[in-house]
């Protein structure tokens, strides 16, 4: 079991690394083409809709854009799609590795909704799929001719989804799933709308027909939506490292406001690329929203009492580690070396919230975080930071032996 824990953690690291790499490629190309399109010089003669001269890497680039299509199909055409697809696929793999395989640790919050693992996984997948279906139906409805109204309805849906996710999953998982739902909308835009429309245009060119301009307009609209959704997705994907974002009772409001932050920031840069000057008011709006988010984060979601936690019924996962040999010794080590920071009310100077929202005060807390304790303080010396509390090699060995022993007992029982 302990070998599996180490290998699984490295697998998660490898998938996360892959996800970040391909996401950089996708976001980079997306931002580049939006900036390119907005900055085109359209006062040029000829069939092109606009052109731009750029300099980079010691060379000059002359770029032209055709509003519908060029007069003939070029011999070489570069498609931008795999950046999006691999970002979504690697993100889905990371979701499965961390949140589905680790549902008892990171996805399920029994105090909100006591779910079986399979129920939590199905709900997770259903939320993500429902986000795309609802968004796509909205964009194809009669309201599609009123883009501002569409965006307002979309934001209302995001607020509702944020609230609902926080009623079902852990705070960390709720924000992550809102990000995954939004990222799915973005990739589905590419896969189901943008790429098929571009293929229609290409097929028309090959057949010698004049392509219909509506396909390009539809694709451009979805691409613009993606542009405004990118920054909120990045925030939500990073939020699991910051309990001030996910560990408060107002986490669902914080998540919703982040989408407004994305709008103000992108509006500034998009206007800057189009006109050479971005609206100054967006800086003030962005700063104001960020201050509101920071203020909301100070309201803790913790309102239970310590004694009730001590007496709470343990889950089967927690019971496995509580009943394992060496638990009492490990509990003493953790409570003496770690709980001053990893508490609901930390008493270490300068720490107001438990790092990453991890609490290590009760038996249930310690059993619930068994794998993290093993990896952070048993196998590695990541915790405590700089070994500030002076955990000894023997204590680390005791933690490792306890975790491995729990795995051995489960294997023998099976």
Secondary structure as UniProt FT lines:
FT   HELIX           2..38
FT   STRAND          50..56
FT   TURN            57..58
FT   STRAND          59..65
FT   HELIX           82..95
FT   HELIX           96..100
FT   TURN            101..102
FT   HELIX           103..107
FT   TURN            110..112
FT   HELIX           117..140
FT   HELIX           142..145
FT   HELIX           147..168
FT   HELIX           171..188
FT   HELIX           189..194
FT   HELIX           195..206
FT   TURN            207..208
FT   HELIX           213..238
FT   HELIX           239..241
FT   HELIX           243..246
FT   TURN            249..250
FT   HELIX           251..275
FT   HELIX           281..296
FT   TURN            297..298
FT   HELIX           306..311
FT   HELIX           316..322
FT   TURN            325..326
FT   HELIX           327..337
FT   TURN            338..341
FT   TURN            344..345
FT   TURN            349..350
FT   HELIX           355..357
FT   HELIX           363..368
FT   HELIX           370..373
FT   HELIX           374..379
FT   HELIX           385..387
FT   TURN            388..389
FT   HELIX           393..413
//
